[in-house]
Amino acid sequence: MQRKRVLLISALVLVVALAGCSKAKPAVSEAPAKPQEIKKVAVICDPVGVNPFLTQVVNKMAEMKKANTYAMDYSVIECADDSSWAENIRASVEEGYSLILVVGWQGADPLNAVATQFPDKAQYAIIDTVCDNPKVKSYIFKPQEAAYLIGVIAASVSKDAGKPNGPFGGVHANPGQGSFEWRYGYIQGVKSVNPSVTMANFLFNYTKSYTDAPIAKELALQQAAQGCVFINAASAVADYGTFEAAAEKKFYTSGQDSDMTSPSNPYILTTQVKYTGIVAELIVDEFFKTGIQPGVVSLGLKEGVVGATYITDDGVNPRNTAVLTDRIVQLARDAANKIKSGELIIEVPIEKDFKL
């Protein structure tokens, strides 16, 4: 009897075991995950050198690549002359770049031609100008908003120096409507501090170059000789000439694009910043997340893409507090807040129709 019971129990265990095995799913070998497709981005621009407008873009691309934010590879393709813009943009499309990112107004017409010919072969974006093409995303800035803050600083510094009516200087790259935004914002910022100023209180000269530092220095020295306490520098790499003149003649000035203040030159009080690196990141993010959505986007103080060192950011160097005082900083910050809130709107008129 005992033996029969043991055999019965053993049989039941075997049945249960077999039933469990019959329900078990056979092992399935998982297919290896496909490697993510690497997309190529072409950054097409002027020779980069030390131009802060361009170095910010290049540095941001390197930062995103290092962080492995996206499955991305990129190339910086520099345009040595006007004709090479069209050649480089076209070659990038033909070589299979998925995103063509053009930096600078010189690329607008060539980009338009290529995007028209190859509307679906790549995606297209441009920084700092409008490319009138239904396949292109254009990112432009509101430099007049940041220039307004520089004007507030210039007028306040000149007033503290005993010259409330200036003259107020400006060594800029080019004349014409395309660059009037800088001058207009600067003029209006000065006028907000001293409503009695007229155009006779302003001196503007032009390097007609983004790299000619010697001519910028010569023009700045001429303005200093005419009594300028503050000279607004707006000619990219050529600004280094204005900075040299400021150190020699002890007038005050401001940089462009990225923080150009320096402990070795206390006369560079601030910088009219333009964060092109932030815009490059916005473009790459959009490309990978949704694809480029063509159109025009205008960015200013509210979006955190333009501003002034020590006013909208802390800067990378100690502030010259003896000249750019807490009172002046607060005055400029109040103006910045009015612009951000929409209380103060700076609409740039046609230059030839403008009267102060």
C-alpha positions in Angstrom: 0.0 0.0 0.0 2.8 2.4 0.9 4.5 1.6 -2.4 1.4 2.3 -4.4 1.0 5.7 -2.7 4.6 6.6 -3.5 4.1 5.7 -7.1 0.9 7.7 -7.3 2.5 10.8 -5.9 5.4 10.4 -8.3 3.1 10.1 -11.2 1.2 13.3 -10.2 4.4 15.3 -9.9 5.4 14.1 -13.3 2.1 15.1 -14.8 2.2 18.6 -13.3 5.8 19.0 -14.4 4.9 18.0 -18.0 1.9 20.4 -17.9 4.1 23.3 -16.8 6.6 22.5 -19.6 3.8 22.4 -22.2 2.8 26.0 -21.3 6.3 27.4 -21.3 7.1 29.6 -24.3 10.0 28.7 -26.4 13.0 31.1 -26.1 13.1 33.7 -28.9 16.4 35.3 -29.7 16.1 39.1 -30.0 17.3 40.7 -33.1 20.2 43.2 -32.4 19.0 46.8 -32.3 19.8 48.7 -35.5 22.4 51.5 -35.0 20.8 54.9 -35.1 21.3 56.7 -38.4 23.9 59.5 -38.1 22.7 62.6 -39.9 25.2 65.1 -41.2 24.9 68.9 -40.6 26.7 71.4 -42.7 27.5 74.8 -41.0 28.3 77.2 -43.8 29.7 80.6 -42.9 32.5 83.2 -43.4 36.0 82.3 -42.2 35.5 81.8 -38.4 38.8 83.0 -36.9 38.1 84.9 -33.7 34.7 86.3 -34.9 32.5 85.9 -31.8 29.3 85.8 -34.0 30.7 82.6 -35.6 32.7 81.1 -32.8 29.6 80.8 -30.7 28.0 78.6 -33.4 31.0 76.5 -33.9 31.5 76.0 -30.2 27.9 75.0 -29.7 28.1 72.4 -32.4 31.2 70.9 -30.8 29.5 70.9 -27.4 26.4 69.1 -28.8 28.6 66.6 -30.6 30.7 65.9 -27.5 27.5 65.4 -25.4 26.2 63.0 -28.0 22.9 64.8 -27.8 21.9 63.5 -31.2 23.2 61.0 -33.7 24.9 63.8 -35.5 28.1 64.6 -37.4 28.8 68.1 -38.6 31.2 70.0 -40.8 32.1 73.7 -40.6 32.5 74.9 -44.2 34.1 78.4 -44.5 33.4 80.7 -47.4 36.6 82.5 -48.5 34.8 84.8 -50.9 31.3 85.7 -52.3 31.3 83.1 -55.0 32.1 80.2 -52.6 28.8 80.6 -50.8 26.8 79.1 -53.7 29.5 76.5 -54.4 29.6 75.3 -50.7 25.8 75.2 -50.2 25.3 73.3 -53.4 28.1 70.9 -52.7 26.8 70.2 -49.2 23.4 69.1 -50.6 25.0 67.0 -53.3 27.2 65.3 -50.7 24.3 64.2 -48.6 24.1 66.6 -45.7 20.7 66.4 -44.2 20.6 69.9 -42.6 22.1 73.0 -44.3 22.7 75.6 -41.6 23.9 78.9 -43.1 25.2 81.7 -40.8 25.2 85.2 -42.2 23.3 87.4 -44.7 25.7 86.6 -47.5 24.3 83.1 -47.7 20.6 84.2 -48.3 20.6 84.4 -52.1 22.7 81.3 -52.7 20.6 79.3 -50.2 17.4 80.4 -51.9 18.7 79.2 -55.2 19.8 75.8 -53.9 16.6 75.3 -51.8 14.5 76.0 -54.9 16.4 73.5 -57.0 16.6 70.8 -54.3 13.5 71.5 -52.1 13.4 68.0 -50.6 16.9 66.8 -50.7 17.9 68.5 -47.4 16.4 70.8 -44.8 17.5 74.4 -44.6 17.9 77.1 -42.0 19.7 80.5 -41.9 20.8 82.7 -39.0 20.8 86.6 -39.0 18.8 87.3 -42.2 15.6 86.3 -44.0 15.8 83.9 -46.9 12.5 84.3 -48.7 12.0 80.7 -49.6 9.1 78.3 -48.5 11.6 75.6 -47.6 13.9 77.7 -45.4 13.6 78.6 -41.7 15.0 82.1 -41.1 16.2 83.2 -37.6 16.6 87.0 -37.2 17.5 89.1 -34.2 16.2 92.3 -32.7 19.6 94.1 -32.2 17.9 97.4 -31.7 16.7 96.1 -28.3 20.2 95.4 -27.0 21.6 98.5 -28.7 19.0 100.5 -26.7 20.7 99.3 -23.5 24.1 100.3 -24.8 22.7 103.8 -25.5 21.4 104.1 -21.9 24.9 103.2 -20.7 26.6 105.6 -23.1 24.4 108.5 -22.1 24.8 107.8 -18.4 28.6 107.4 -18.5 28.9 110.6 -20.6 26.6 112.5 -18.2 28.7 111.4 -15.2 31.8 112.5 -17.1 30.3 116.0 -17.5 29.3 115.7 -21.1 25.6 115.0 -21.1 25.3 116.1 -24.8 28.1 113.9 -26.0 29.1 113.7 -28.7 28.2 110.0 -28.8 30.4 107.9 -31.1 29.9 104.8 -33.1 32.4 102.8 -35.3 30.2 100.4 -37.2 30.8 98.0 -40.1 28.4 99.3 -42.8 26.1 102.2 -43.5 22.6 101.6 -44.9 19.2 100.2 -43.7 20.6 96.8 -43.0 22.7 98.0 -40.1 20.4 100.9 -39.0 18.9 98.7 -36.3 22.1 99.1 -34.3 22.3 102.8 -34.7 18.6 103.4 -34.1 18.5 101.5 -30.8 21.7 103.2 -29.6 20.3 106.6 -30.5 17.0 105.9 -28.7 18.7 104.6 -25.6 20.8 107.8 -25.4 17.7 109.9 -25.9 15.9 108.1 -23.1 18.5 109.5 -20.7 18.9 112.9 -22.4 15.7 113.8 -24.4 17.4 117.0 -25.7 19.9 115.3 -27.9 19.7 115.7 -31.7 21.5 113.9 -34.6 24.2 116.6 -34.3 25.2 114.9 -31.1 26.1 111.6 -32.8 29.1 110.6 -34.8 29.0 107.5 -36.9 31.8 106.2 -39.1 32.1 102.9 -41.0 34.9 100.4 -41.5 33.1 98.8 -44.5 34.8 95.6 -43.2 34.3 93.1 -40.5 38.0 92.5 -40.0 39.9 95.7 -40.6 41.0 96.6 -37.1 43.4 99.3 -38.2 40.7 101.4 -39.9 38.4 100.9 -36.9 41.2 102.2 -34.7 41.8 105.2 -36.9 38.1 106.1 -37.0 37.8 105.7 -33.2 40.8 107.9 -32.6 39.2 110.6 -34.8 36.0 110.4 -32.8 37.9 110.6 -29.5 39.7 113.7 -30.8 36.2 115.2 -31.3 35.4 114.7 -27.6 33.5 111.3 -27.4 33.4 109.9 -23.9 31.7 106.7 -25.3 32.1 105.1 -28.7 29.9 102.1 -29.6 31.9 99.5 -31.5 29.9 97.4 -34.0 32.2 96.0 -36.7 32.9 92.4 -35.5 36.6 91.5 -35.5 37.5 95.0 -36.5 36.3 96.1 -33.0 39.7 95.2 -31.7 40.9 98.4 -33.3 38.4 100.4 -31.4 39.4 98.6 -28.2 43.0 99.5 -28.7 42.1 103.1 -29.3 40.0 103.2 -26.1 43.0 101.9 -24.0 45.2 104.6 -25.5 42.9 107.6 -25.3 40.8 106.5 -22.3 37.4 106.7 -23.8 34.8 104.0 -23.1 33.4 101.5 -25.5 31.4 98.3 -25.9 31.9 95.0 -27.7 29.6 93.0 -29.9 28.1 89.5 -30.0 29.9 87.7 -27.1 31.3 89.2 -23.9 34.4 91.2 -25.0 35.1 92.8 -21.6 38.6 92.2 -20.3 40.5 92.8 -17.1 43.4 94.2 -19.1 41.2 96.8 -20.8 38.8 98.5 -18.3 37.5 100.8 -21.0 35.4 98.1 -22.6 32.4 98.6 -20.2 29.9 96.1 -21.7 29.0 94.1 -24.8 25.9 94.1 -26.9 25.6 90.3 -26.9 23.9 88.2 -29.6 23.8 84.5 -28.6 24.1 82.8 -32.0 25.1 79.6 -30.2 21.7 79.4 -28.6 20.0 79.8 -32.0 22.2 77.1 -33.5 21.0 74.7 -30.8 17.4 75.7 -31.4 17.8 74.8 -35.0 19.5 71.4 -34.4 16.9 70.6 -31.7 14.0 71.3 -34.2 15.7 69.3 -37.0 16.0 66.2 -34.9 12.7 66.5 -33.0 10.2 67.6 -35.5 12.1 68.5 -38.7 12.7 72.1 -39.7 9.4 74.1 -39.9 10.0 76.8 -42.5 9.2 80.4 -41.7 10.7 83.5 -40.0 11.4 83.7 -36.3 12.5 87.0 -34.7 14.3 86.8 -31.3 15.1 89.6 -28.8 15.5 90.3 -25.2 12.4 88.4 -24.2 13.7 85.2 -25.7 17.1 85.7 -24.0 19.0 85.8 -27.4 20.2 89.4 -27.3 21.2 91.6 -24.4 24.1 93.5 -22.7 26.8 92.3 -20.5 26.2 93.1 -16.8 22.6 94.1 -17.6 21.0 90.9 -18.9 23.8 88.6 -17.7 26.6 88.7 -15.1 29.5 88.7 -17.6 32.7 86.6 -17.4 34.9 89.4 -15.9 34.6 91.8 -13.0 32.6 94.9 -13.9 34.3 98.3 -13.9 32.0 99.5 -11.1 33.7 102.9 -10.8 32.3 103.8 -14.2 29.5 101.4 -14.9 28.0 102.0 -11.5 25.1 100.2 -9.8 22.9 103.1 -10.6 23.6 102.9 -14.3 23.2 99.1 -14.3 19.8 99.4 -12.6 18.7 102.1 -15.1 19.6 99.8 -18.0 17.9 96.8 -16.3 14.7 98.8 -15.8 14.8 99.5 -19.6 15.4 95.9 -20.4 12.5 94.8 -18.2 10.2 97.3 -20.0 11.3 95.8 -23.4 10.7 92.2 -22.2 7.3 93.0 -20.9 6.2 94.8 -24.0 5.8 98.2 -22.3 8.6 99.5 -24.5 8.5 98.5 -28.2 11.4 99.6 -30.4 10.2 99.7 -34.0 13.0 100.5 -36.5 11.9 103.1 -39.1 13.4 103.6 -42.6 16.6 105.4 -42.1 16.1 108.1 -44.8 12.8 109.0 -43.2 14.2 109.1 -39.6 14.3 112.4 -37.7 15.3 112.7 -34.1 
